[in-house]
Amino acid sequence: MAIASLRAQTNQNSILGAWESDEKDVRMEFFKDGNEYKGKLLWGNQIVEADGKTSKKDVKNPDKNLRARNIIGIVSLNGLKWDDGEYTDGKIYDPPSGKTYNCKAWIEKDKLHLRGYLGFSMLGKTVVWHRYATAN
């Protein structure tokens, strides 16, 4: 089956909910806000202290006013728009580096593929995610 047809089977709200990277080093919750999709950081091995629970502070944020905030819970992904089977035009902030990248995403075979890049999409990195079941 062609990738385009796999993506075409994706409902625009398929991205909603909690996801964990296949490396199991970061978790994010995706939600819809108006016409765009956003992602909130739930946990990550680079954003918690040695105890694995306490959030680190956003000390590398370019905005000095935000450096004292906890990283866990921040909306680090903004602006994704649904466009013909994929999510485009997003921006993702990477707290450990303090850098913001362009991003896009798509779902293939129940896996979320999130690609961050500077300039051209070809010059970037894709992280693959699986659904994460949160304990209620």
C-alpha positions as CSV (number, residue, x, y, z in Angstrom):
1,M,0.0,0.0,0.0
2,A,1.4,3.4,-0.9
3,I,2.3,5.9,1.8
4,A,-0.1,8.4,0.4
5,S,-3.0,6.0,0.8
6,L,-1.9,5.0,4.4
7,R,-1.9,8.7,5.3
8,A,-5.2,9.3,3.6
9,Q,-6.8,6.7,6.0
10,T,-5.7,8.9,8.9
11,N,-8.5,11.0,10.5
12,Q,-7.4,14.6,11.2
13,N,-8.0,14.0,14.9
14,S,-6.0,10.7,15.0
15,I,-3.1,12.7,16.5
16,L,-5.1,13.5,19.7
17,G,-4.1,11.9,22.9
18,A,-0.9,10.8,24.7
19,W,2.1,9.5,22.7
20,E,5.5,8.2,23.8
21,S,8.6,8.1,21.6
22,D,9.6,4.6,20.5
23,E,12.9,5.3,22.3
24,K,10.7,5.7,25.5
25,D,12.6,8.9,26.3
26,V,9.8,11.5,26.0
27,R,6.0,11.6,26.3
28,M,3.7,14.3,24.9
29,E,-0.1,14.9,24.8
30,F,-1.5,16.3,21.6
31,F,-4.6,18.4,21.6
32,K,-6.6,20.6,19.3
33,D,-6.8,24.4,19.9
34,G,-9.0,26.1,17.4
35,N,-7.8,25.1,13.9
36,E,-4.4,23.9,15.1
37,Y,-2.9,21.0,16.9
38,K,-0.5,21.4,19.8
39,G,1.6,19.2,22.0
40,K,2.2,19.5,25.8
41,L,5.3,17.8,27.4
42,L,4.3,15.1,29.9
43,W,7.7,13.7,30.7
44,G,11.1,13.2,29.2
45,N,14.4,11.8,30.5
46,Q,16.2,15.1,29.6
47,I,13.6,17.3,31.3
48,V,13.4,15.7,34.7
49,E,15.9,15.7,37.6
50,A,17.7,12.5,38.7
51,D,14.6,11.3,40.6
52,G,12.8,10.8,37.3
53,K,9.9,12.9,38.5
54,T,10.8,16.5,39.3
55,S,10.7,18.8,36.4
56,K,13.9,20.7,35.4
57,K,13.6,24.4,34.8
58,D,13.6,25.9,31.3
59,V,17.0,27.5,31.8
60,K,18.0,27.5,28.1
61,N,14.9,29.4,26.9
62,P,15.8,32.4,24.8
63,D,13.2,34.4,26.7
64,K,14.8,35.2,30.1
65,N,11.4,35.6,31.6
66,L,10.6,31.9,31.0
67,R,13.8,30.4,32.4
68,A,12.3,29.7,35.9
69,R,9.3,27.8,34.6
70,N,9.0,24.0,34.9
71,I,9.5,22.2,31.6
72,I,6.9,19.5,32.3
73,G,3.5,20.8,31.2
74,I,4.7,23.4,28.7
75,V,3.2,23.5,25.3
76,S,6.3,22.9,23.2
77,L,4.6,22.1,19.9
78,N,2.4,24.7,18.2
79,G,0.8,25.5,14.9
80,L,0.3,22.1,13.3
81,K,-2.4,22.2,10.7
82,W,-4.2,19.3,9.0
83,D,-3.4,19.3,5.2
84,D,-4.3,16.3,3.0
85,G,-3.2,13.5,5.2
86,E,-0.5,15.1,7.3
87,Y,0.0,17.8,9.8
88,T,2.2,20.7,8.6
89,D,3.5,24.2,9.5
90,G,4.2,23.4,13.1
91,K,6.9,24.7,15.4
92,I,8.5,22.6,18.1
93,Y,10.5,23.9,21.0
94,D,13.3,21.7,22.4
95,P,13.9,22.7,26.0
96,P,17.2,20.9,26.5
97,S,18.8,23.0,23.7
98,G,16.6,26.1,23.9
99,K,16.0,25.9,20.1
100,T,12.8,25.9,18.1
101,Y,12.4,23.9,14.9
102,N,9.9,23.7,12.1
103,C,7.9,20.5,12.2
104,K,5.4,18.3,10.5
105,A,3.8,15.0,11.4
106,W,1.9,12.1,9.9
107,I,0.5,8.8,11.1
108,E,1.4,5.5,9.4
109,K,0.3,2.1,10.7
110,D,-0.7,3.5,14.1
111,K,2.7,5.2,14.6
112,L,3.1,9.0,14.8
113,H,6.1,10.3,12.8
114,L,7.2,13.8,14.0
115,R,9.8,15.5,11.9
116,G,11.7,18.5,13.2
117,Y,13.9,20.5,10.8
118,L,15.5,23.9,10.1
119,G,14.8,25.3,6.7
120,F,14.2,22.2,4.5
121,S,12.3,19.1,5.7
122,M,15.1,17.0,4.1
123,L,17.5,18.4,6.6
124,G,15.9,17.2,9.8
125,K,15.2,14.3,12.1
126,T,12.1,12.1,12.5
127,V,11.1,10.6,15.8
128,V,8.6,7.8,15.8
129,W,5.9,7.6,18.5
130,H,3.4,5.0,19.8
131,R,0.2,5.6,21.8
132,Y,0.8,5.9,25.5
133,A,-1.8,4.7,27.9
134,T,-2.0,7.0,30.9
135,A,-3.1,5.7,34.3
136,N,-6.3,7.3,35.4
